[in-house]
Amino acid sequence: MPRYCFSTVVKADKIEAYKEHHDNIWPEVAGGLRKAGITQLTTWQIPGTNRLVMYITTAGNVDLAAATGPDSEYRKDPVAKKWEELMCSFFEGGEWAQLDEIHASDREWNSSLKLPTISK
């Protein structure tokens, strides 16, 4: 199961609105993300900051950029497009930065223990 992690900074005057929107995600957006292959999406806020970290898992061999990026079927839906544009307007810099995975217990620990490992 592919997994991804991203980080962004939300404008100080937009953090509460960002949280409110995600507590009340539009059904078309939730449905579109599921249809695109996202099985889990979790966001954390680093305490005392407006920095967010988002963790995503996808089904099978889903290419996340192709599934949810600007030219994706997901973004062809006008409601999803409006949502994504609104959320990006809340960010300093306008987007999420993908983080590099440097360690995962299901790879390195399993390798050390001679157990099956997942692919990156």
Phi and psi restraints in degrees (range 20) as a CNS / XPLOR table:
assign (resid 1 and name C) (resid 2 and name N)
       (resid 2 and name CA) (resid 2 and name C) 1.0 -62.0 20.0 2
assign (resid 2 and name N) (resid 2 and name CA)
       (resid 2 and name C) (resid 3 and name N) 1.0 146.6 20.0 2
assign (resid 2 and name C) (resid 3 and name N)
       (resid 3 and name CA) (resid 3 and name C) 1.0 -137.8 20.0 2
assign (resid 3 and name N) (resid 3 and name CA)
       (resid 3 and name C) (resid 4 and name N) 1.0 151.4 20.0 2
assign (resid 3 and name C) (resid 4 and name N)
       (resid 4 and name CA) (resid 4 and name C) 1.0 -139.8 20.0 2
assign (resid 4 and name N) (resid 4 and name CA)
       (resid 4 and name C) (resid 5 and name N) 1.0 152.3 20.0 2
assign (resid 4 and name C) (resid 5 and name N)
       (resid 5 and name CA) (resid 5 and name C) 1.0 -138.2 20.0 2
assign (resid 5 and name N) (resid 5 and name CA)
       (resid 5 and name C) (resid 6 and name N) 1.0 137.6 20.0 2
assign (resid 5 and name C) (resid 6 and name N)
       (resid 6 and name CA) (resid 6 and name C) 1.0 -134.9 20.0 2
assign (resid 6 and name N) (resid 6 and name CA)
       (resid 6 and name C) (resid 7 and name N) 1.0 161.9 20.0 2
assign (resid 6 and name C) (resid 7 and name N)
       (resid 7 and name CA) (resid 7 and name C) 1.0 -140.5 20.0 2
assign (resid 7 and name N) (resid 7 and name CA)
       (resid 7 and name C) (resid 8 and name N) 1.0 148.7 20.0 2
assign (resid 7 and name C) (resid 8 and name N)
       (resid 8 and name CA) (resid 8 and name C) 1.0 -153.8 20.0 2
assign (resid 8 and name N) (resid 8 and name CA)
       (resid 8 and name C) (resid 9 and name N) 1.0 169.1 20.0 2
assign (resid 8 and name C) (resid 9 and name N)
       (resid 9 and name CA) (resid 9 and name C) 1.0 -119.2 20.0 2
assign (resid 9 and name N) (resid 9 and name CA)
       (resid 9 and name C) (resid 10 and name N) 1.0 128.8 20.0 2
assign (resid 9 and name C) (resid 10 and name N)
       (resid 10 and name CA) (resid 10 and name C) 1.0 -92.8 20.0 2
assign (resid 10 and name N) (resid 10 and name CA)
       (resid 10 and name C) (resid 11 and name N) 1.0 139.7 20.0 2
assign (resid 10 and name C) (resid 11 and name N)
       (resid 11 and name CA) (resid 11 and name C) 1.0 -55.5 20.0 2
assign (resid 11 and name N) (resid 11 and name CA)
       (resid 11 and name C) (resid 12 and name N) 1.0 138.6 20.0 2
assign (resid 11 and name C) (resid 12 and name N)
       (resid 12 and name CA) (resid 12 and name C) 1.0 -53.8 20.0 2
assign (resid 12 and name N) (resid 12 and name CA)
       (resid 12 and name C) (resid 13 and name N) 1.0 -38.4 20.0 2
assign (resid 12 and name C) (resid 13 and name N)
       (resid 13 and name CA) (resid 13 and name C) 1.0 -83.2 20.0 2
assign (resid 13 and name N) (resid 13 and name CA)
       (resid 13 and name C) (resid 14 and name N) 1.0 2.3 20.0 2
assign (resid 13 and name C) (resid 14 and name N)
       (resid 14 and name CA) (resid 14 and name C) 1.0 -115.2 20.0 2
assign (resid 14 and name N) (resid 14 and name CA)
       (resid 14 and name C) (resid 15 and name N) 1.0 -6.3 20.0 2
assign (resid 14 and name C) (resid 15 and name N)
       (resid 15 and name CA) (resid 15 and name C) 1.0 -61.7 20.0 2
assign (resid 15 and name N) (resid 15 and name CA)
       (resid 15 and name C) (resid 16 and name N) 1.0 -42.5 20.0 2
assign (resid 15 and name C) (resid 16 and name N)
       (resid 16 and name CA) (resid 16 and name C) 1.0 -67.5 20.0 2
assign (resid 16 and name N) (resid 16 and name CA)
       (resid 16 and name C) (resid 17 and name N) 1.0 -39.9 20.0 2
assign (resid 16 and name C) (resid 17 and name N)
       (resid 17 and name CA) (resid 17 and name C) 1.0 -64.5 20.0 2
assign (resid 17 and name N) (resid 17 and name CA)
       (resid 17 and name C) (resid 18 and name N) 1.0 -38.5 20.0 2
assign (resid 17 and name C) (resid 18 and name N)
       (resid 18 and name CA) (resid 18 and name C) 1.0 -61.0 20.0 2
assign (resid 18 and name N) (resid 18 and name CA)
       (resid 18 and name C) (resid 19 and name N) 1.0 -46.9 20.0 2
assign (resid 18 and name C) (resid 19 and name N)
       (resid 19 and name CA) (resid 19 and name C) 1.0 -62.6 20.0 2
assign (resid 19 and name N) (resid 19 and name CA)
       (resid 19 and name C) (resid 20 and name N) 1.0 -43.9 20.0 2
assign (resid 19 and name C) (resid 20 and name N)
       (resid 20 and name CA) (resid 20 and name C) 1.0 -60.1 20.0 2
assign (resid 20 and name N) (resid 20 and name CA)
       (resid 20 and name C) (resid 21 and name N) 1.0 -44.3 20.0 2
assign (resid 20 and name C) (resid 21 and name N)
       (resid 21 and name CA) (resid 21 and name C) 1.0 -60.6 20.0 2
assign (resid 21 and name N) (resid 21 and name CA)
       (resid 21 and name C) (resid 22 and name N) 1.0 -42.0 20.0 2
assign (resid 21 and name C) (resid 22 and name N)
       (resid 22 and name CA) (resid 22 and name C) 1.0 -75.1 20.0 2
assign (resid 22 and name N) (resid 22 and name CA)
       (resid 22 and name C) (resid 23 and name N) 1.0 -25.2 20.0 2
assign (resid 22 and name C) (resid 23 and name N)
       (resid 23 and name CA) (resid 23 and name C) 1.0 -71.6 20.0 2
assign (resid 23 and name N) (resid 23 and name CA)
       (resid 23 and name C) (resid 24 and name N) 1.0 -18.5 20.0 2
assign (resid 23 and name C) (resid 24 and name N)
       (resid 24 and name CA) (resid 24 and name C) 1.0 -132.2 20.0 2
assign (resid 24 and name N) (resid 24 and name CA)
       (resid 24 and name C) (resid 25 and name N) 1.0 50.2 20.0 2
assign (resid 24 and name C) (resid 25 and name N)
       (resid 25 and name CA) (resid 25 and name C) 1.0 -57.2 20.0 2
assign (resid 25 and name N) (resid 25 and name CA)
       (resid 25 and name C) (resid 26 and name N) 1.0 139.3 20.0 2
assign (resid 25 and name C) (resid 26 and name N)
       (resid 26 and name CA) (resid 26 and name C) 1.0 -66.6 20.0 2
assign (resid 26 and name N) (resid 26 and name CA)
       (resid 26 and name C) (resid 27 and name N) 1.0 134.9 20.0 2
assign (resid 26 and name C) (resid 27 and name N)
       (resid 27 and name CA) (resid 27 and name C) 1.0 -56.7 20.0 2
assign (resid 27 and name N) (resid 27 and name CA)
       (resid 27 and name C) (resid 28 and name N) 1.0 -36.0 20.0 2
assign (resid 27 and name C) (resid 28 and name N)
       (resid 28 and name CA) (resid 28 and name C) 1.0 -64.1 20.0 2
assign (resid 28 and name N) (resid 28 and name CA)
       (resid 28 and name C) (resid 29 and name N) 1.0 -33.2 20.0 2
assign (resid 28 and name C) (resid 29 and name N)
       (resid 29 and name CA) (resid 29 and name C) 1.0 -72.9 20.0 2
assign (resid 29 and name N) (resid 29 and name CA)
       (resid 29 and name C) (resid 30 and name N) 1.0 -49.5 20.0 2
assign (resid 29 and name C) (resid 30 and name N)
       (resid 30 and name CA) (resid 30 and name C) 1.0 -59.1 20.0 2
assign (resid 30 and name N) (resid 30 and name CA)
       (resid 30 and name C) (resid 31 and name N) 1.0 -45.0 20.0 2
assign (resid 30 and name C) (resid 31 and name N)
       (resid 31 and name CA) (resid 31 and name C) 1.0 -65.2 20.0 2
assign (resid 31 and name N) (resid 31 and name CA)
       (resid 31 and name C) (resid 32 and name N) 1.0 -39.7 20.0 2
assign (resid 31 and name C) (resid 32 and name N)
       (resid 32 and name CA) (resid 32 and name C) 1.0 -66.3 20.0 2
assign (resid 32 and name N) (resid 32 and name CA)
       (resid 32 and name C) (resid 33 and name N) 1.0 -39.0 20.0 2
assign (resid 32 and name C) (resid 33 and name N)
       (resid 33 and name CA) (resid 33 and name C) 1.0 -68.0 20.0 2
assign (resid 33 and name N) (resid 33 and name CA)
       (resid 33 and name C) (resid 34 and name N) 1.0 -39.8 20.0 2
assign (resid 33 and name C) (resid 34 and name N)
       (resid 34 and name CA) (resid 34 and name C) 1.0 -62.5 20.0 2
assign (resid 34 and name N) (resid 34 and name CA)
       (resid 34 and name C) (resid 35 and name N) 1.0 -45.8 20.0 2
assign (resid 34 and name C) (resid 35 and name N)
       (resid 35 and name CA) (resid 35 and name C) 1.0 -61.8 20.0 2
assign (resid 35 and name N) (resid 35 and name CA)
       (resid 35 and name C) (resid 36 and name N) 1.0 -32.5 20.0 2
assign (resid 35 and name C) (resid 36 and name N)
       (resid 36 and name CA) (resid 36 and name C) 1.0 -72.6 20.0 2
assign (resid 36 and name N) (resid 36 and name CA)
       (resid 36 and name C) (resid 37 and name N) 1.0 -10.2 20.0 2
assign (resid 36 and name C) (resid 37 and name N)
       (resid 37 and name CA) (resid 37 and name C) 1.0 107.2 20.0 2
assign (resid 37 and name N) (resid 37 and name CA)
       (resid 37 and name C) (resid 38 and name N) 1.0 5.1 20.0 2
assign (resid 37 and name C) (resid 38 and name N)
       (resid 38 and name CA) (resid 38 and name C) 1.0 -77.7 20.0 2
assign (resid 38 and name N) (resid 38 and name CA)
       (resid 38 and name C) (resid 39 and name N) 1.0 122.7 20.0 2
assign (resid 38 and name C) (resid 39 and name N)
       (resid 39 and name CA) (resid 39 and name C) 1.0 -98.3 20.0 2
assign (resid 39 and name N) (resid 39 and name CA)
       (resid 39 and name C) (resid 40 and name N) 1.0 -25.6 20.0 2
assign (resid 39 and name C) (resid 40 and name N)
       (resid 40 and name CA) (resid 40 and name C) 1.0 -150.6 20.0 2
assign (resid 40 and name N) (resid 40 and name CA)
       (resid 40 and name C) (resid 41 and name N) 1.0 139.6 20.0 2
assign (resid 40 and name C) (resid 41 and name N)
       (resid 41 and name CA) (resid 41 and name C) 1.0 -142.3 20.0 2
assign (resid 41 and name N) (resid 41 and name CA)
       (resid 41 and name C) (resid 42 and name N) 1.0 117.1 20.0 2
assign (resid 41 and name C) (resid 42 and name N)
       (resid 42 and name CA) (resid 42 and name C) 1.0 -127.3 20.0 2
assign (resid 42 and name N) (resid 42 and name CA)
       (resid 42 and name C) (resid 43 and name N) 1.0 136.4 20.0 2
assign (resid 42 and name C) (resid 43 and name N)
       (resid 43 and name CA) (resid 43 and name C) 1.0 -122.7 20.0 2
assign (resid 43 and name N) (resid 43 and name CA)
       (resid 43 and name C) (resid 44 and name N) 1.0 137.2 20.0 2
assign (resid 43 and name C) (resid 44 and name N)
       (resid 44 and name CA) (resid 44 and name C) 1.0 -119.8 20.0 2
assign (resid 44 and name N) (resid 44 and name CA)
       (resid 44 and name C) (resid 45 and name N) 1.0 153.0 20.0 2
assign (resid 44 and name C) (resid 45 and name N)
       (resid 45 and name CA) (resid 45 and name C) 1.0 -110.6 20.0 2
assign (resid 45 and name N) (resid 45 and name CA)
       (resid 45 and name C) (resid 46 and name N) 1.0 129.1 20.0 2
assign (resid 45 and name C) (resid 46 and name N)
       (resid 46 and name CA) (resid 46 and name C) 1.0 -71.3 20.0 2
assign (resid 46 and name N) (resid 46 and name CA)
       (resid 46 and name C) (resid 47 and name N) 1.0 123.3 20.0 2
assign (resid 46 and name C) (resid 47 and name N)
       (resid 47 and name CA) (resid 47 and name C) 1.0 -52.4 20.0 2
assign (resid 47 and name N) (resid 47 and name CA)
       (resid 47 and name C) (resid 48 and name N) 1.0 137.4 20.0 2
assign (resid 47 and name C) (resid 48 and name N)
       (resid 48 and name CA) (resid 48 and name C) 1.0 76.7 20.0 2
assign (resid 48 and name N) (resid 48 and name CA)
       (resid 48 and name C) (resid 49 and name N) 1.0 7.6 20.0 2
assign (resid 48 and name C) (resid 49 and name N)
       (resid 49 and name CA) (resid 49 and name C) 1.0 -135.0 20.0 2
assign (resid 49 and name N) (resid 49 and name CA)
       (resid 49 and name C) (resid 50 and name N) 1.0 175.1 20.0 2
assign (resid 49 and name C) (resid 50 and name N)
       (resid 50 and name CA) (resid 50 and name C) 1.0 -104.8 20.0 2
assign (resid 50 and name N) (resid 50 and name CA)
       (resid 50 and name C) (resid 51 and name N) 1.0 16.9 20.0 2
assign (resid 50 and name C) (resid 51 and name N)
       (resid 51 and name CA) (resid 51 and name C) 1.0 -83.8 20.0 2
assign (resid 51 and name N) (resid 51 and name CA)
       (resid 51 and name C) (resid 52 and name N) 1.0 130.8 20.0 2
assign (resid 51 and name C) (resid 52 and name N)
       (resid 52 and name CA) (resid 52 and name C) 1.0 -112.2 20.0 2
assign (resid 52 and name N) (resid 52 and name CA)
       (resid 52 and name C) (resid 53 and name N) 1.0 150.0 20.0 2
assign (resid 52 and name C) (resid 53 and name N)
       (resid 53 and name CA) (resid 53 and name C) 1.0 -125.8 20.0 2
assign (resid 53 and name N) (resid 53 and name CA)
       (resid 53 and name C) (resid 54 and name N) 1.0 130.6 20.0 2
assign (resid 53 and name C) (resid 54 and name N)
       (resid 54 and name CA) (resid 54 and name C) 1.0 -120.7 20.0 2
assign (resid 54 and name N) (resid 54 and name CA)
       (resid 54 and name C) (resid 55 and name N) 1.0 131.9 20.0 2
assign (resid 54 and name C) (resid 55 and name N)
       (resid 55 and name CA) (resid 55 and name C) 1.0 -115.4 20.0 2
assign (resid 55 and name N) (resid 55 and name CA)
       (resid 55 and name C) (resid 56 and name N) 1.0 129.3 20.0 2
assign (resid 55 and name C) (resid 56 and name N)
       (resid 56 and name CA) (resid 56 and name C) 1.0 -129.3 20.0 2
assign (resid 56 and name N) (resid 56 and name CA)
       (resid 56 and name C) (resid 57 and name N) 1.0 138.7 20.0 2
assign (resid 56 and name C) (resid 57 and name N)
       (resid 57 and name CA) (resid 57 and name C) 1.0 -119.1 20.0 2
assign (resid 57 and name N) (resid 57 and name CA)
       (resid 57 and name C) (resid 58 and name N) 1.0 149.8 20.0 2
assign (resid 57 and name C) (resid 58 and name N)
       (resid 58 and name CA) (resid 58 and name C) 1.0 -126.7 20.0 2
assign (resid 58 and name N) (resid 58 and name CA)
       (resid 58 and name C) (resid 59 and name N) 1.0 158.6 20.0 2
assign (resid 58 and name C) (resid 59 and name N)
       (resid 59 and name CA) (resid 59 and name C) 1.0 -80.0 20.0 2
assign (resid 59 and name N) (resid 59 and name CA)
       (resid 59 and name C) (resid 60 and name N) 1.0 138.3 20.0 2
assign (resid 59 and name C) (resid 60 and name N)
       (resid 60 and name CA) (resid 60 and name C) 1.0 54.4 20.0 2
assign (resid 60 and name N) (resid 60 and name CA)
       (resid 60 and name C) (resid 61 and name N) 1.0 -140.8 20.0 2
assign (resid 60 and name C) (resid 61 and name N)
       (resid 61 and name CA) (resid 61 and name C) 1.0 -99.1 20.0 2
assign (resid 61 and name N) (resid 61 and name CA)
       (resid 61 and name C) (resid 62 and name N) 1.0 46.9 20.0 2
assign (resid 61 and name C) (resid 62 and name N)
       (resid 62 and name CA) (resid 62 and name C) 1.0 -71.1 20.0 2
assign (resid 62 and name N) (resid 62 and name CA)
       (resid 62 and name C) (resid 63 and name N) 1.0 129.4 20.0 2
assign (resid 62 and name C) (resid 63 and name N)
       (resid 63 and name CA) (resid 63 and name C) 1.0 -88.5 20.0 2
assign (resid 63 and name N) (resid 63 and name CA)
       (resid 63 and name C) (resid 64 and name N) 1.0 108.0 20.0 2
assign (resid 63 and name C) (resid 64 and name N)
       (resid 64 and name CA) (resid 64 and name C) 1.0 -58.8 20.0 2
assign (resid 64 and name N) (resid 64 and name CA)
       (resid 64 and name C) (resid 65 and name N) 1.0 -42.2 20.0 2
assign (resid 64 and name C) (resid 65 and name N)
       (resid 65 and name CA) (resid 65 and name C) 1.0 -62.2 20.0 2
assign (resid 65 and name N) (resid 65 and name CA)
       (resid 65 and name C) (resid 66 and name N) 1.0 -42.7 20.0 2
assign (resid 65 and name C) (resid 66 and name N)
       (resid 66 and name CA) (resid 66 and name C) 1.0 -69.5 20.0 2
assign (resid 66 and name N) (resid 66 and name CA)
       (resid 66 and name C) (resid 67 and name N) 1.0 -34.2 20.0 2
assign (resid 66 and name C) (resid 67 and name N)
       (resid 67 and name CA) (resid 67 and name C) 1.0 -77.8 20.0 2
assign (resid 67 and name N) (resid 67 and name CA)
       (resid 67 and name C) (resid 68 and name N) 1.0 -29.2 20.0 2
assign (resid 67 and name C) (resid 68 and name N)
       (resid 68 and name CA) (resid 68 and name C) 1.0 -129.9 20.0 2
assign (resid 68 and name N) (resid 68 and name CA)
       (resid 68 and name C) (resid 69 and name N) 1.0 -1.3 20.0 2
assign (resid 68 and name C) (resid 69 and name N)
       (resid 69 and name CA) (resid 69 and name C) 1.0 -72.1 20.0 2
assign (resid 69 and name N) (resid 69 and name CA)
       (resid 69 and name C) (resid 70 and name N) 1.0 -178.4 20.0 2
assign (resid 69 and name C) (resid 70 and name N)
       (resid 70 and name CA) (resid 70 and name C) 1.0 -55.5 20.0 2
assign (resid 70 and name N) (resid 70 and name CA)
       (resid 70 and name C) (resid 71 and name N) 1.0 -33.1 20.0 2
assign (resid 70 and name C) (resid 71 and name N)
       (resid 71 and name CA) (resid 71 and name C) 1.0 -100.9 20.0 2
assign (resid 71 and name N) (resid 71 and name CA)
       (resid 71 and name C) (resid 72 and name N) 1.0 14.1 20.0 2
assign (resid 71 and name C) (resid 72 and name N)
       (resid 72 and name CA) (resid 72 and name C) 1.0 -79.3 20.0 2
assign (resid 72 and name N) (resid 72 and name CA)
       (resid 72 and name C) (resid 73 and name N) 1.0 161.0 20.0 2
assign (resid 72 and name C) (resid 73 and name N)
       (resid 73 and name CA) (resid 73 and name C) 1.0 -60.2 20.0 2
assign (resid 73 and name N) (resid 73 and name CA)
       (resid 73 and name C) (resid 74 and name N) 1.0 -38.1 20.0 2
assign (resid 73 and name C) (resid 74 and name N)
       (resid 74 and name CA) (resid 74 and name C) 1.0 -54.9 20.0 2
assign (resid 74 and name N) (resid 74 and name CA)
       (resid 74 and name C) (resid 75 and name N) 1.0 -47.7 20.0 2
assign (resid 74 and name C) (resid 75 and name N)
       (resid 75 and name CA) (resid 75 and name C) 1.0 -78.8 20.0 2
assign (resid 75 and name N) (resid 75 and name CA)
       (resid 75 and name C) (resid 76 and name N) 1.0 -9.1 20.0 2
assign (resid 75 and name C) (resid 76 and name N)
       (resid 76 and name CA) (resid 76 and name C) 1.0 -72.9 20.0 2
assign (resid 76 and name N) (resid 76 and name CA)
       (resid 76 and name C) (resid 77 and name N) 1.0 -21.3 20.0 2
assign (resid 76 and name C) (resid 77 and name N)
       (resid 77 and name CA) (resid 77 and name C) 1.0 -70.1 20.0 2
assign (resid 77 and name N) (resid 77 and name CA)
       (resid 77 and name C) (resid 78 and name N) 1.0 125.6 20.0 2
assign (resid 77 and name C) (resid 78 and name N)
       (resid 78 and name CA) (resid 78 and name C) 1.0 -61.6 20.0 2
assign (resid 78 and name N) (resid 78 and name CA)
       (resid 78 and name C) (resid 79 and name N) 1.0 -31.1 20.0 2
assign (resid 78 and name C) (resid 79 and name N)
       (resid 79 and name CA) (resid 79 and name C) 1.0 -71.0 20.0 2
assign (resid 79 and name N) (resid 79 and name CA)
       (resid 79 and name C) (resid 80 and name N) 1.0 -44.5 20.0 2
assign (resid 79 and name C) (resid 80 and name N)
       (resid 80 and name CA) (resid 80 and name C) 1.0 -63.2 20.0 2
assign (resid 80 and name N) (resid 80 and name CA)
       (resid 80 and name C) (resid 81 and name N) 1.0 -41.1 20.0 2
assign (resid 80 and name C) (resid 81 and name N)
       (resid 81 and name CA) (resid 81 and name C) 1.0 -60.8 20.0 2
assign (resid 81 and name N) (resid 81 and name CA)
       (resid 81 and name C) (resid 82 and name N) 1.0 -45.0 20.0 2
assign (resid 81 and name C) (resid 82 and name N)
       (resid 82 and name CA) (resid 82 and name C) 1.0 -62.5 20.0 2
assign (resid 82 and name N) (resid 82 and name CA)
       (resid 82 and name C) (resid 83 and name N) 1.0 -42.9 20.0 2
assign (resid 82 and name C) (resid 83 and name N)
       (resid 83 and name CA) (resid 83 and name C) 1.0 -59.3 20.0 2
assign (resid 83 and name N) (resid 83 and name CA)
       (resid 83 and name C) (resid 84 and name N) 1.0 -51.2 20.0 2
assign (resid 83 and name C) (resid 84 and name N)
       (resid 84 and name CA) (resid 84 and name C) 1.0 -62.1 20.0 2
assign (resid 84 and name N) (resid 84 and name CA)
       (resid 84 and name C) (resid 85 and name N) 1.0 -40.7 20.0 2
assign (resid 84 and name C) (resid 85 and name N)
       (resid 85 and name CA) (resid 85 and name C) 1.0 -64.6 20.0 2
assign (resid 85 and name N) (resid 85 and name CA)
       (resid 85 and name C) (resid 86 and name N) 1.0 -41.3 20.0 2
assign (resid 85 and name C) (resid 86 and name N)
       (resid 86 and name CA) (resid 86 and name C) 1.0 -63.3 20.0 2
assign (resid 86 and name N) (resid 86 and name CA)
       (resid 86 and name C) (resid 87 and name N) 1.0 -47.6 20.0 2
assign (resid 86 and name C) (resid 87 and name N)
       (resid 87 and name CA) (resid 87 and name C) 1.0 -62.3 20.0 2
assign (resid 87 and name N) (resid 87 and name CA)
       (resid 87 and name C) (resid 88 and name N) 1.0 -42.8 20.0 2
assign (resid 87 and name C) (resid 88 and name N)
       (resid 88 and name CA) (resid 88 and name C) 1.0 -62.9 20.0 2
assign (resid 88 and name N) (resid 88 and name CA)
       (resid 88 and name C) (resid 89 and name N) 1.0 -29.2 20.0 2
assign (resid 88 and name C) (resid 89 and name N)
       (resid 89 and name CA) (resid 89 and name C) 1.0 -69.0 20.0 2
assign (resid 89 and name N) (resid 89 and name CA)
       (resid 89 and name C) (resid 90 and name N) 1.0 -17.0 20.0 2
assign (resid 89 and name C) (resid 90 and name N)
       (resid 90 and name CA) (resid 90 and name C) 1.0 -82.7 20.0 2
assign (resid 90 and name N) (resid 90 and name CA)
       (resid 90 and name C) (resid 91 and name N) 1.0 -17.0 20.0 2
assign (resid 90 and name C) (resid 91 and name N)
       (resid 91 and name CA) (resid 91 and name C) 1.0 -89.9 20.0 2
assign (resid 91 and name N) (resid 91 and name CA)
       (resid 91 and name C) (resid 92 and name N) 1.0 143.2 20.0 2
assign (resid 91 and name C) (resid 92 and name N)
       (resid 92 and name CA) (resid 92 and name C) 1.0 -75.0 20.0 2
assign (resid 92 and name N) (resid 92 and name CA)
       (resid 92 and name C) (resid 93 and name N) 1.0 119.8 20.0 2
assign (resid 92 and name C) (resid 93 and name N)
       (resid 93 and name CA) (resid 93 and name C) 1.0 93.9 20.0 2
assign (resid 93 and name N) (resid 93 and name CA)
       (resid 93 and name C) (resid 94 and name N) 1.0 -16.8 20.0 2
assign (resid 93 and name C) (resid 94 and name N)
       (resid 94 and name CA) (resid 94 and name C) 1.0 83.0 20.0 2
assign (resid 94 and name N) (resid 94 and name CA)
       (resid 94 and name C) (resid 95 and name N) 1.0 2.9 20.0 2
assign (resid 94 and name C) (resid 95 and name N)
       (resid 95 and name CA) (resid 95 and name C) 1.0 -159.0 20.0 2
assign (resid 95 and name N) (resid 95 and name CA)
       (resid 95 and name C) (resid 96 and name N) 1.0 171.2 20.0 2
assign (resid 95 and name C) (resid 96 and name N)
       (resid 96 and name CA) (resid 96 and name C) 1.0 -89.2 20.0 2
assign (resid 96 and name N) (resid 96 and name CA)
       (resid 96 and name C) (resid 97 and name N) 1.0 143.4 20.0 2
assign (resid 96 and name C) (resid 97 and name N)
       (resid 97 and name CA) (resid 97 and name C) 1.0 -104.6 20.0 2
assign (resid 97 and name N) (resid 97 and name CA)
       (resid 97 and name C) (resid 98 and name N) 1.0 128.5 20.0 2
assign (resid 97 and name C) (resid 98 and name N)
       (resid 98 and name CA) (resid 98 and name C) 1.0 -74.2 20.0 2
assign (resid 98 and name N) (resid 98 and name CA)
       (resid 98 and name C) (resid 99 and name N) 1.0 134.2 20.0 2
assign (resid 98 and name C) (resid 99 and name N)
       (resid 99 and name CA) (resid 99 and name C) 1.0 -92.8 20.0 2
assign (resid 99 and name N) (resid 99 and name CA)
       (resid 99 and name C) (resid 100 and name N) 1.0 151.2 20.0 2
assign (resid 99 and name C) (resid 100 and name N)
       (resid 100 and name CA) (resid 100 and name C) 1.0 -88.5 20.0 2
assign (resid 100 and name N) (resid 100 and name CA)
       (resid 100 and name C) (resid 101 and name N) 1.0 128.3 20.0 2
assign (resid 100 and name C) (resid 101 and name N)
       (resid 101 and name CA) (resid 101 and name C) 1.0 -77.9 20.0 2
assign (resid 101 and name N) (resid 101 and name CA)
       (resid 101 and name C) (resid 102 and name N) 1.0 123.9 20.0 2
assign (resid 101 and name C) (resid 102 and name N)
       (resid 102 and name CA) (resid 102 and name C) 1.0 -112.0 20.0 2
assign (resid 102 and name N) (resid 102 and name CA)
       (resid 102 and name C) (resid 103 and name N) 1.0 -16.2 20.0 2
assign (resid 102 and name C) (resid 103 and name N)
       (resid 103 and name CA) (resid 103 and name C) 1.0 -155.1 20.0 2
assign (resid 103 and name N) (resid 103 and name CA)
       (resid 103 and name C) (resid 104 and name N) 1.0 140.7 20.0 2
assign (resid 103 and name C) (resid 104 and name N)
       (resid 104 and name CA) (resid 104 and name C) 1.0 -148.3 20.0 2
assign (resid 104 and name N) (resid 104 and name CA)
       (resid 104 and name C) (resid 105 and name N) 1.0 123.4 20.0 2
assign (resid 104 and name C) (resid 105 and name N)
       (resid 105 and name CA) (resid 105 and name C) 1.0 -59.8 20.0 2
assign (resid 105 and name N) (resid 105 and name CA)
       (resid 105 and name C) (resid 106 and name N) 1.0 -30.4 20.0 2
assign (resid 105 and name C) (resid 106 and name N)
       (resid 106 and name CA) (resid 106 and name C) 1.0 -75.0 20.0 2
assign (resid 106 and name N) (resid 106 and name CA)
       (resid 106 and name C) (resid 107 and name N) 1.0 -4.2 20.0 2
assign (resid 106 and name C) (resid 107 and name N)
       (resid 107 and name CA) (resid 107 and name C) 1.0 -108.8 20.0 2
assign (resid 107 and name N) (resid 107 and name CA)
       (resid 107 and name C) (resid 108 and name N) 1.0 -65.9 20.0 2
assign (resid 107 and name C) (resid 108 and name N)
       (resid 108 and name CA) (resid 108 and name C) 1.0 -66.2 20.0 2
assign (resid 108 and name N) (resid 108 and name CA)
       (resid 108 and name C) (resid 109 and name N) 1.0 -43.9 20.0 2
assign (resid 108 and name C) (resid 109 and name N)
       (resid 109 and name CA) (resid 109 and name C) 1.0 -66.6 20.0 2
assign (resid 109 and name N) (resid 109 and name CA)
       (resid 109 and name C) (resid 110 and name N) 1.0 -44.2 20.0 2
assign (resid 109 and name C) (resid 110 and name N)
       (resid 110 and name CA) (resid 110 and name C) 1.0 -63.4 20.0 2
assign (resid 110 and name N) (resid 110 and name CA)
       (resid 110 and name C) (resid 111 and name N) 1.0 -38.4 20.0 2
assign (resid 110 and name C) (resid 111 and name N)
       (resid 111 and name CA) (resid 111 and name C) 1.0 -62.4 20.0 2
assign (resid 111 and name N) (resid 111 and name CA)
       (resid 111 and name C) (resid 112 and name N) 1.0 -44.8 20.0 2
assign (resid 111 and name C) (resid 112 and name N)
       (resid 112 and name CA) (resid 112 and name C) 1.0 -61.5 20.0 2
assign (resid 112 and name N) (resid 112 and name CA)
       (resid 112 and name C) (resid 113 and name N) 1.0 -36.2 20.0 2
assign (resid 112 and name C) (resid 113 and name N)
       (resid 113 and name CA) (resid 113 and name C) 1.0 -90.5 20.0 2
assign (resid 113 and name N) (resid 113 and name CA)
       (resid 113 and name C) (resid 114 and name N) 1.0 3.9 20.0 2
assign (resid 113 and name C) (resid 114 and name N)
       (resid 114 and name CA) (resid 114 and name C) 1.0 60.1 20.0 2
assign (resid 114 and name N) (resid 114 and name CA)
       (resid 114 and name C) (resid 115 and name N) 1.0 40.8 20.0 2
assign (resid 114 and name C) (resid 115 and name N)
       (resid 115 and name CA) (resid 115 and name C) 1.0 -108.2 20.0 2
assign (resid 115 and name N) (resid 115 and name CA)
       (resid 115 and name C) (resid 116 and name N) 1.0 162.2 20.0 2
assign (resid 115 and name C) (resid 116 and name N)
       (resid 116 and name CA) (resid 116 and name C) 1.0 -58.1 20.0 2
assign (resid 116 and name N) (resid 116 and name CA)
       (resid 116 and name C) (resid 117 and name N) 1.0 143.5 20.0 2
assign (resid 116 and name C) (resid 117 and name N)
       (resid 117 and name CA) (resid 117 and name C) 1.0 -117.5 20.0 2
assign (resid 117 and name N) (resid 117 and name CA)
       (resid 117 and name C) (resid 118 and name N) 1.0 162.4 20.0 2
assign (resid 117 and name C) (resid 118 and name N)
       (resid 118 and name CA) (resid 118 and name C) 1.0 -94.1 20.0 2
assign (resid 118 and name N) (resid 118 and name CA)
       (resid 118 and name C) (resid 119 and name N) 1.0 162.5 20.0 2
assign (resid 118 and name C) (resid 119 and name N)
       (resid 119 and name CA) (resid 119 and name C) 1.0 -90.1 20.0 2
assign (resid 119 and name N) (resid 119 and name CA)
       (resid 119 and name C) (resid 120 and name N) 1.0 156.5 20.0 2
